[in-house]
Amino acid sequence: MNSRLVRFAAAPLALLLSAAAVPADEAAADRVRGHVQFLASDELEGRATGSRGYAVAAQYVAAQFASLGLRPGGTGGGWYLQVPFRRATHVSPPQVRLRVRGRTTALAHGIDVSLQPSLLEKNRSIDAALVFVGHGLNEQALGLDDYAGLDVRGKIVVAFSGSPTGLPTEVRAHLDASKPEAAARRGALGLIEIPVEPTGAPRRFGSLGRPRLDWIDTAGKTGATSLLGARLAMTAKTAEQLFEGARTPLASLRAQAKSRRPVRGFAIPARLTINAQSSWHDFSSPEVIGLLPGSDPELAGEYVVLMGHLDHLGVKEDAKPGEDAIYNGALDNAAGIATMLEAAREFVQSGKRPRRSILFIANTGEEQGLLGADYFASHPTVPIKQIVAAVDLDMPLLTYDFTDVVAFGADHSTVARTVAQAARGMGIAVSPDPMPEQSIFVRSDHYQFVRRGVPAILLFTGYANGGKARWDHFFASVYHTPKDDLGQPINWKSGARYAKLNYEIARALADADARPRWYRGDYFGDRFAPGEPRAER
Ligand SMILES: [Zn+2]
C-alpha cells in the first residue's frame, strides 16, 4: 500500500461525503481552479499558436464542451475551425535604399529602418516614389482625410505614427491600427511610419521586422495586417534624410502635428528601393467551437458569442539555464477559458435553454494580433449578421476580491444596459475605464467582431477594493512574463464570480426580446454597422 492510499484510507468519512454540501460558489471556484491548473501547467508549454501544447489545450476544451453536452460548432461536424497560418521570416536583412537629390543611401535594417516580412511575395523588389500623408488617416465619419488631393497609387506613403490627440483613446487606437488598410484602400504600395518626436522610433519599430504571423486562406486572402506590399517604420533620424529637399521641413510638420493643426500632405522628392526575401512556414491551429442551440424557434437562428483566447506566448527562446522559460499564461488567458467553461456549465445546469443560441469559442492566435478571431469573423461558421453580440473573457485579474468591473465596449451599444443590470443583480459596480492609455477596447478578440458590426464587450475586474494596486503590479512585472503562472495568489472565488457575471450578461442577451443595438452617433456603430437600426442613449 503506498503512502497516498494510506492517507486516503485515514480520511474521515464525513470529509469524503462533504462534497455534496459544498456551497455552489465554492464548487464553481474549484472547477475554475481545475481548468486553470491544467491549462497553465508546464506540460502545456505556454500554449503557443500551432504548438503541441496548444493542440492539447484545444483537445481539453473540446472534451469539456462534449462533457457539458454542447454540440460541435466547428466545420465538418467537428469542434474545430482550423485557421491556416503563415509565418514569414526575412531570409537575410532586407536591403532598403533611399535616393534623395541624386544621392543614394543604404539604410541599415533594424537600425535606420524596419520592414515587415511579406506573407504574399517571397521575393520583393520595389522602387517607388514617396508621398507624405500627415497622420495617414482616412475616416470620413470623423472628417479626417489626410489623403485629400494626393495621388498615392503605386507609391509608398509616409505618415506620422499615432493620431491627433483630442479623439477618444479607443477611436485613436482603432485609427492607429487601420492605417495600413487606409493606405491600401487608396492604392498605395507601402506605408512608412515615422515618429512625431525628433528622436527615437515609432512604437512598432522593434517588432515590425521580426517573423510575422497571419492567416492566409485557400483563396490567398490574408488578414488586414498584410494588405500592403511593404510596411516600414523609420527612426526620427532617418526620417530627416527623407525630407531633405522637401517643400516643408520636417521640423515644422512635427510642430503642426503636435499643435493639432491639420498636416497637409505632399509628394516628397525622394524614392525608396526595397529588395527583400521571405521564407514561409505554413501550419494550422484551431478555433474550438461549441454550440448550445436556442429554444425559441423565432430566435434560435441568432447567436450570442461567448469567447476567450486559448493561446499564449509559448516558451521563452533566449532563457538562461535554470530560468523559468514557460509562459504559463494562468491569468492571460487560462482564467478566461476556465471561466467561459464555467459559464457554459451554468447555461447547461440551469435546465433552461436560452432563447437564442450560444456559441462558445476558444480563440487561437490572439497574442499574435487577434488572428484566430479575425479568421473566424471572416470565415464564420454561422452567418455573421446573425451574431447579435460577442462577450470576450480575457485576462480577468483574479488576485483579489473584485467589487467592480470595467466593461470595455459596453458604452457604444445597448449592451451597456445588460451589463449594468447583470452587475447590479450581483452587487458589483460598473466603473468607467480607468486605464484609457492602454486602449484595451481594440486589444482583444472582441474588437474583430466590432469591426464586423457586432456589438461586443470585454469585462475587466476593476480598480476598487485594492484592484488598482493589483493591476499596476500585474502590468509592471507579471503581464506577458513567465511569472503569470500558478504561483500567483489567485482568488478562485473571484473566478467563479467573474464566470457568473459573464453568464448573466450572455443569458440576458440571449433571452431578450430584441437584439442589442449600437447607440445613435456612436463612432464604431456608424463605421461598421451603417444602415442598421440604432438605439437612443
Ligand atoms: Zn496576452
Residues whose N, C-alpha, C, O or C-beta is under 5 A from the ligand:
A	BS01	ZN	D332 E367
